[in-house]
């Protein structure tokens, strides 16, 4: 239960709401973006942040980060959001490369989480010594 009250987990839930809203809202008809491949950068950042927040919740609770499980959950979320965009919206389509950007973001976040876990473990060991 302590994990569920963890501020990082709460942030992850809020971020999930933002992802859901952002990926399932109808896009503007003019299709203007800030720069080429802006949507891929947005997908990368959305999934990077979601994965980092979840991993950070485990680290804050002093629990082992389930790297493979988180990666699989993000894969399911990426697939699900792309399917939802194709079926639940009229101005969006499923895009394989959006899914690749999603998973690249999640993978990089998990690498950061692994490094952070090593740092936290080292700091904890130094405090004990």
C-alpha positions as CSV (number, residue, x, y, z in Angstrom):
1,X,0.0,0.0,0.0
2,X,2.9,2.3,0.7
3,X,3.9,2.1,-3.0
4,X,0.5,3.3,-4.1
5,X,0.9,6.5,-1.9
6,X,4.4,7.1,-3.3
7,X,4.5,10.6,-4.9
8,X,6.3,9.2,-8.0
9,X,3.5,6.7,-8.5
10,X,0.9,9.4,-8.2
11,X,2.9,11.5,-10.8
12,X,3.0,8.4,-13.1
13,X,-0.8,8.1,-12.8
14,X,-1.3,11.7,-13.7
15,X,1.2,11.4,-16.6
16,X,-0.8,8.4,-17.8
17,X,-3.8,10.6,-18.0
18,X,-1.9,13.2,-20.0
19,X,-0.7,10.5,-22.4
20,X,-4.2,9.2,-22.8
21,X,-5.6,12.6,-23.5
22,X,-2.7,13.7,-25.8
23,X,-2.7,10.6,-27.9
24,X,-6.4,10.2,-28.2
25,X,-7.6,13.7,-28.8
26,X,-8.4,14.7,-32.3
27,X,-5.5,16.4,-34.1
28,X,-5.8,19.8,-35.7
29,X,-6.9,19.7,-39.3
30,X,-4.1,21.9,-40.6
31,X,-1.5,19.4,-39.5
32,X,1.1,22.1,-38.6
33,X,4.0,20.9,-36.4
34,X,6.8,22.9,-34.8
35,X,9.5,21.0,-36.7
36,X,9.8,17.8,-38.9
37,X,9.2,14.7,-36.9
38,X,7.8,16.6,-33.9
39,X,5.3,13.8,-33.3
40,X,8.1,11.3,-32.9
41,X,9.9,13.5,-30.4
42,X,6.6,13.9,-28.5
43,X,6.0,10.1,-28.5
44,X,9.6,9.5,-27.3
45,X,9.2,12.1,-24.4
46,X,5.7,10.9,-23.4
47,X,6.9,7.3,-23.0
48,X,10.3,8.3,-21.5
49,X,8.6,10.3,-18.8
50,X,6.0,7.6,-18.1
51,X,8.6,4.9,-17.7
52,X,11.0,7.0,-15.7
53,X,8.2,8.0,-13.3
54,X,7.2,4.3,-12.8
55,X,10.8,3.3,-12.3
56,X,11.4,6.2,-9.9
57,X,8.4,5.0,-7.9
58,X,10.1,1.7,-7.4
59,X,13.4,3.3,-6.5
60,X,11.7,5.6,-4.0
61,X,10.0,2.7,-2.3
62,X,13.4,0.9,-2.1
63,X,12.1,-1.9,-4.3
64,X,13.9,-3.6,-7.2
65,X,12.9,-2.0,-10.5
66,X,11.2,-4.7,-12.7
67,X,12.9,-3.6,-15.9
68,X,11.5,-6.3,-18.2
69,X,8.0,-6.0,-16.8
70,X,8.0,-2.3,-17.2
71,X,9.3,-2.6,-20.7
72,X,6.5,-5.1,-21.6
73,X,3.9,-2.8,-20.0
74,X,5.2,0.1,-22.1
75,X,5.0,-2.1,-25.2
76,X,1.4,-3.0,-24.5
77,X,0.7,0.7,-23.9
78,X,2.4,1.7,-27.1
79,X,0.5,-0.9,-29.1
80,X,-2.8,0.0,-27.3
81,X,-2.5,3.7,-27.9
82,X,-1.7,3.2,-31.6
83,X,-4.6,0.9,-32.1
84,X,-6.9,3.3,-30.2
85,X,-5.7,6.2,-32.4
86,X,-6.6,4.2,-35.5
87,X,-10.0,3.1,-34.2
88,X,-11.3,5.8,-31.8
89,X,-10.2,9.0,-33.7
90,X,-11.0,10.3,-37.1
91,X,-7.9,12.4,-37.6
92,X,-5.2,10.0,-36.4
93,X,-3.8,6.8,-37.7
94,X,-1.7,4.0,-36.2
95,X,1.9,4.6,-37.1
96,X,4.6,1.9,-36.7
97,X,7.3,4.6,-36.2
98,X,5.3,6.3,-33.4
99,X,5.5,2.9,-31.6
100,X,9.2,2.7,-32.3
101,X,9.6,6.2,-30.8
102,X,7.5,5.1,-27.8
103,X,9.7,2.1,-27.1
104,X,12.9,4.0,-27.7
105,X,11.8,6.5,-25.0
106,X,10.8,3.7,-22.6
107,X,14.1,1.9,-23.2
108,X,16.3,5.0,-22.6
109,X,14.3,5.7,-19.4
110,X,15.0,2.2,-18.2
111,X,18.7,2.7,-18.8
112,X,18.6,5.9,-16.8
113,X,16.7,4.0,-14.0
114,X,19.4,1.3,-14.0
115,X,22.1,3.9,-13.6
116,X,20.1,5.7,-10.9
117,X,19.6,2.4,-9.0
118,X,23.4,1.8,-9.1
119,X,24.0,5.3,-7.7
120,X,21.3,4.9,-5.0
121,X,22.7,1.5,-4.0
122,X,26.3,2.9,-3.8
123,X,25.1,5.9,-1.7
124,X,23.2,3.6,0.6
125,X,26.3,1.3,1.0
126,X,28.4,4.3,1.8
127,X,26.0,5.5,4.5
128,X,26.1,2.0,6.1
129,X,29.9,2.0,6.1
